[in-house]
Amino acid sequence: MKTIDIIVYLLSFFTVLNILFAVTVIFLERRHVAATWAWLLVLFFIPIAGFFLYIIFGQNLSKRKIFKLTGKRKKKMSAELEKQKMLLEQKEMRYNDPSMADYQSLIYMNVLTAYGLYTQDNEVEIFTDGHAKFDTLLKQIREAKDHIHLVYFIFKKDNIGQGILQALTEKAKEGVEVKVLYDDMGSSTVSKRFFEPLIEAGGEVAAFFPSKLLPFLNIRVNYRNHRKIVVIDGTVGFVGGFNIGDEYLGLSKKFGYWRDTHLMVKGSAVDALQVRFFLDWNHASDEKLEMDKRYFPKKVSQGHTGIQIISSGPDSEWQQIRDGILRMIYAAKESIDIQTPYFVPDESVMNALKIAAMSGVDIRIMIPNKPDHMFVYWATYAHIGELLDVGVKCYIYDNGFIHAKTIVVDGKVASVGTANFDVRSFKLNFEVNAFIFDTRVAGRLQDIFEDDMKKSIEMTKEMYDHRTRLIKFKESISRLLSPIL
């Protein structure tokens, strides 16, 4: 067979495959319309490369149940959730902060669709600087008596990574149970070999959705565990935006100072973080860990903050974190403050923000002044430009890189966690957020936003309208691809 014949045959073969995949995307997988069109563009305009991109990035996990809660813990949680559901339906829930009754519909939705038990005995400490966060984390690790459970999207083998590994190893040698779960793609610079000192000391390590064939070929690359959770002795929990790496201490030349938001929680909300860790661990590890009582000790917290821990992922029927944020936006009467490194929301969130802005709600969004991911950066600007038309204010953080994932509504309720304001976090990644119902904590987050404004530049509509043709072109291409970014 001649070379030209082989080429024609291969082109015909891939053309047929493209058509088959197009049919799959449209008729069988029942994706969102925007994502369907984005994949069709990829398949038809870059036929051969598009085929491989679809194989790697195009899996749909929405019909798979990969996390399962069983045993006594499931029965106890089901009973608690059912009791809380009845209290909410009968309007008999009592709130430490009476103004939180205004958000009963949000609490109810989180109970119903996200199994987010509402607890009100929590203490919350907010971290916005990596040094303070890691100093506190290391202190808590060194004080651990029974167990330390960690899950991080990124765990690097640099100075802070080595320091945390050493602290964990020392605790494992003392007989403390140490379990570390990392995302295989997010933590691509480390391997089990890096964790050998910990494993030899008795600690356990697992990777989420690891590459089974080749190191850099992972057919689940599009679905990553983006969570950052630490639970120590079942009494202290951490959740937020900081990963483990020197750049989160502001040591990266590219990003400079790293501005993030992370929480340390004490109280019954820690139990929800513990359950989330167990579900992730039992999926990724060969060991199926039982949820013994030792992992859920009686809480002695003197706090009064209401919290629901909400998880979401591509395996779920609902987009629980996005839906919770949507409900917050629609509940806003005065103000909405959002901080996010990536702002590529779907149509429902865009419409909610537009309606709120046109109803007189003061909306302020803060984004970075430099790209982390180029296409996402320009897609962010395209969406921001659309909101400027309806009076939304945008601030470009100019003191390094802002990685915080927060929303505060009316200075009363807030959400802080691992989910960015983009389709990837809302639909494709496994995420976890703390929904906070407390005017003191929400007010503190609002004050932090206003402090950050002093280190930011406001992007006005006039500034946006004067962008170059090249930037407009980049925004247009990135916006078309935004449903699959």
Long-range contacts (C-beta under 8 A, 24 or more apart in sequence): 14-47, 14-48, 14-51, 15-47, 17-51, 18-43, 18-44, 18-47, 18-50, 18-51, 21-51, 21-54, 21-58, 25-54, 25-58, 29-60, 31-60, 32-346, 32-427, 32-483, 34-346, 34-347, 34-482, 34-483, 35-423, 35-483, 35-484, 37-483, 38-480, 38-481, 38-482, 38-483, 38-484, 39-484, 41-480, 41-481, 42-481, 42-484, 55-219, 56-217, 56-218, 56-219, 56-221, 56-222, 57-221, 57-222, 57-484, 58-222, 59-219, 59-220, 59-222, 59-223, 60-314, 61-223, 61-313, 61-314, 61-315, 62-314, 62-315, 62-316, 62-317, 64-315, 65-315, 66-283, 66-315, 67-279, 67-280, 67-282, 67-283, 67-313, 67-315, 68-279, 68-282, 69-275, 69-279, 71-290, 71-291, 72-291, 73-275, 73-291, 73-296, 77-115, 77-117, 77-275, 80-117, 81-111, 81-115, 81-117, 84-111, 84-117, 84-118, 85-111, 85-112, 93-118, 95-120, 95-306, 95-437, 96-120, 96-304, 96-305, 96-306, 97-304, 97-306, 97-437, 97-438, 97-439, 99-412, 99-439, 100-306, 100-412, 100-413, 100-437, 100-438, 102-331, 102-412, 103-328, 103-331, 103-412, 103-413, 103-437, 105-327, 105-331, 106-324, 106-327, 106-328, 106-331, 106-413, 106-435, 107-308, 107-437, 109-323, 109-324, 109-327, 110-308, 110-310, 110-320, 110-324, 110-435, 111-308, 113-318, 113-320, 113-323, 114-308, 114-310, 114-311, 114-312, 114-318, 114-320, 114-324, 116-272, 116-308, 116-309, 116-310, 116-320, 116-435, 117-268, 117-271, 117-272, 117-308, 117-309, 118-306, 118-307, 118-308, 118-437, 119-267, 119-268, 119-269, 119-271, 119-272, 119-306, 119-307, 119-308, 120-304, 120-305, 120-306, 120-307, 121-267, 121-268, 121-299, 121-301, 121-302, 121-303, 121-304, 122-265, 122-266, 122-267, 122-268, 122-269, 122-301, 122-303, 122-304, 122-305, 122-306, 122-307, 123-265, 123-266, 123-267, 123-301, 123-302, 123-303, 123-305, 124-263, 124-264, 124-265, 124-303, 124-305, 124-307, 124-436, 124-438, 124-441, 125-263, 125-264, 126-261, 126-262, 126-263, 126-416, 126-441, 126-444, 126-445, 126-448, 127-240, 127-242, 127-260, 127-261, 127-262, 127-263, 127-264, 128-259, 128-260, 128-261, 128-262, 128-404, 128-448, 129-259, 130-242, 130-248, 130-249, 130-250, 130-258, 130-260, 131-249, 133-238, 133-240, 133-242, 133-260, 133-262, 134-160, 134-163, 134-164, 134-242, 134-248, 134-249, 136-264, 137-164, 137-230, 137-238, 138-163, 138-164, 138-167, 140-230, 140-232, 140-236, 140-238, 140-264, 141-167, 141-168, 141-171, 141-232, 142-167, 142-170, 142-171, 143-232, 144-171, 144-176, 144-232, 144-233, 145-176, 145-233, 146-176, 146-177, 146-233, 146-234, 146-294, 147-176, 147-177, 147-178, 147-179, 147-231, 147-232, 147-233, 147-234, 147-294, 147-295, 148-176, 148-177, 148-178, 148-179, 148-230, 148-231, 148-232, 148-233, 149-179, 149-229, 149-230, 149-231, 149-232, 149-274, 149-277, 149-281, 150-179, 150-180, 150-181, 150-229, 150-230, 151-180, 151-181, 151-182, 151-208, 151-225, 151-227, 151-228, 151-229, 151-230, 151-277, 151-280, 151-281, 152-180, 152-181, 152-182, 152-183, 152-186, 152-187, 152-227, 152-228, 152-243, 152-244, 153-182, 153-183, 153-186, 153-187, 153-224, 153-225, 153-226, 153-227, 153-228, 153-243, 153-418, 154-182, 154-183, 154-186, 154-187, 154-243, 154-244, 154-245, 155-180, 155-182, 155-187, 155-190, 155-243, 155-244, 155-245, 156-187, 156-189, 156-190, 156-243, 156-244, 156-245, 156-246, 157-189, 157-190, 157-194, 158-245, 158-246, 159-246, 160-244, 160-245, 160-246, 160-248, 160-249, 161-190, 161-244, 161-245, 161-246, 164-244, 165-194, 165-195, 165-197, 165-198, 166-197, 168-198, 168-203, 169-197, 169-198, 169-201, 169-203, 170-201, 172-198, 172-201, 172-202, 172-203, 173-201, 173-202, 175-202, 178-202, 178-203, 178-204, 179-203, 179-204, 179-205, 179-206, 179-277, 179-281, 179-285, 179-289, 180-204, 180-205, 180-206, 181-205, 181-206, 181-207, 181-208, 181-225, 181-277, 181-280, 181-281, 181-284, 181-285, 182-206, 182-207, 182-208, 183-207, 183-208, 183-209, 183-224, 183-225, 183-226, 184-208, 184-209, 184-210, 184-211, 184-218, 185-209, 185-211, 185-218, 185-221, 185-224, 186-224, 186-225, 186-226, 186-243, 188-215, 188-216, 204-285, 204-287, 206-281, 206-284, 206-285, 207-284, 208-280, 208-283, 208-284, 208-430, 209-284, 222-428, 223-313, 223-314, 223-428, 223-429, 223-430, 224-428, 224-429, 224-430, 225-280, 225-284, 225-429, 225-430, 226-418, 226-419, 226-425, 226-429, 226-430, 226-431, 227-276, 227-280, 227-311, 227-418, 227-430, 227-431, 227-432, 228-262, 228-418, 229-273, 229-276, 229-277, 229-432, 231-270, 231-273, 231-274, 231-277, 233-297, 234-270, 234-271, 234-274, 234-294, 234-295, 234-296, 234-297, 235-266, 235-270, 235-297, 235-299, 235-300, 236-264, 236-265, 236-266, 236-270, 237-264, 237-265, 237-266, 237-269, 237-270, 237-273, 237-274, 238-262, 238-263, 238-264, 238-265, 239-263, 239-265, 239-273, 239-309, 239-416, 239-417, 239-418, 239-432, 239-433, 239-434, 240-405, 240-416, 240-417, 240-418, 241-403, 241-404, 241-405, 241-417, 241-418, 242-403, 250-400, 254-370, 255-370, 255-372, 255-400, 255-401, 256-399, 256-400, 256-401, 257-399, 257-400, 257-401, 258-400, 258-401, 258-403, 259-397, 259-399, 259-400, 259-401, 259-402, 259-403, 259-404, 259-452, 260-402, 260-403, 260-404, 261-339, 261-404, 261-405, 261-406, 261-416, 261-445, 261-448, 262-416, 263-416, 263-434, 265-307, 265-434, 266-299, 266-301, 266-303, 267-299, 267-301, 267-303, 267-305, 267-307, 268-299, 268-301, 269-307, 269-308, 269-309, 269-434, 270-299, 271-296, 271-299, 272-308, 272-309, 273-309, 273-432, 276-309, 276-311, 276-432, 280-430, 304-438, 305-436, 305-437, 305-438, 305-440, 305-441, 306-436, 306-437, 306-438, 307-434, 307-435, 307-436, 307-437, 308-434, 308-435, 308-437, 309-432, 309-433, 309-434, 309-435, 310-417, 310-432, 310-433, 310-434, 310-435, 311-430, 311-431, 311-432, 312-419, 312-426, 312-430, 312-431, 312-432, 313-429, 313-430, 313-431, 314-427, 314-428, 314-429, 314-430, 319-426, 319-427, 321-415, 321-417, 321-419, 321-425, 321-426, 321-431, 321-433, 322-346, 322-348, 322-349, 322-419, 322-426, 322-427, 324-415, 324-433, 324-435, 325-349, 325-407, 325-415, 325-421, 326-352, 328-407, 328-409, 328-413, 328-415, 329-353, 329-356, 329-407, 329-409, 330-355, 330-356, 331-409, 331-410, 331-413, 332-356, 332-361, 332-409, 332-410, 333-361, 333-410, 334-361, 334-362, 334-410, 334-411, 335-361, 335-362, 335-363, 335-364, 335-408, 335-409, 335-410, 335-411, 335-446, 336-361, 336-362, 336-363, 336-364, 336-407, 336-408, 336-409, 337-364, 337-366, 337-406, 337-407, 337-408, 337-445, 337-446, 337-449, 338-363, 338-364, 338-365, 338-366, 338-406, 338-407, 338-421, 339-365, 339-366, 339-402, 339-404, 339-405, 339-406, 339-407, 339-449, 339-452, 340-365, 340-366, 340-367, 340-404, 340-405, 340-406, 340-420, 340-421, 340-422, 341-367, 341-368, 341-372, 341-401, 341-402, 341-403, 341-404, 341-405, 341-420, 342-367, 342-372, 342-373, 342-376, 342-377, 342-380, 342-420, 342-421, 342-422, 342-424, 342-425, 343-367, 343-380, 343-383, 343-384, 343-420, 343-421, 343-422, 344-376, 344-379, 344-380, 344-383, 344-421, 344-422, 344-423, 344-424, 344-482, 344-485, 345-383, 345-421, 345-422, 345-423, 345-426, 346-423, 346-426, 346-427, 346-483, 349-421, 349-426, 350-383, 350-386, 350-387, 353-387, 353-392, 354-387, 354-390, 357-387, 357-390, 357-391, 357-392, 358-390, 358-391, 362-393, 363-387, 363-391, 363-392, 363-393, 364-392, 364-393, 364-394, 364-395, 364-449, 364-453, 365-392, 365-393, 365-394, 365-395, 366-394, 366-395, 366-396, 366-397, 366-402, 366-449, 366-452, 366-453, 366-456, 367-394, 367-395, 367-396, 367-397, 367-402, 368-396, 368-397, 368-401, 368-402, 368-403, 369-396, 369-397, 369-398, 369-457, 370-401, 372-401, 373-485, 375-477, 375-478, 375-481, 375-485, 376-422, 376-478, 376-485, 377-478, 378-471, 378-474, 378-475, 378-477, 378-478, 378-479, 379-475, 379-478, 379-479, 379-481, 379-482, 379-485, 381-464, 381-467, 381-471, 381-475, 382-475, 382-476, 382-478, 382-479, 382-482, 383-479, 383-482, 384-459, 384-464, 385-464, 385-475, 388-459, 388-460, 388-461, 388-464, 389-461, 393-458, 394-458, 394-459, 395-452, 395-453, 395-456, 395-457, 395-458, 395-459, 396-456, 396-457, 396-458, 396-459, 397-452, 397-455, 397-456, 398-455, 398-456, 398-457, 399-452, 399-455, 399-456, 402-452, 405-433, 406-445, 406-449, 408-442, 408-445, 408-446, 408-449, 409-442, 410-442, 411-439, 411-442, 411-443, 411-446, 412-437, 412-439, 412-442, 413-437, 413-442, 414-441, 414-442, 414-445, 416-445, 422-482, 422-485, 423-482, 423-483, 423-484, 423-485, 424-485
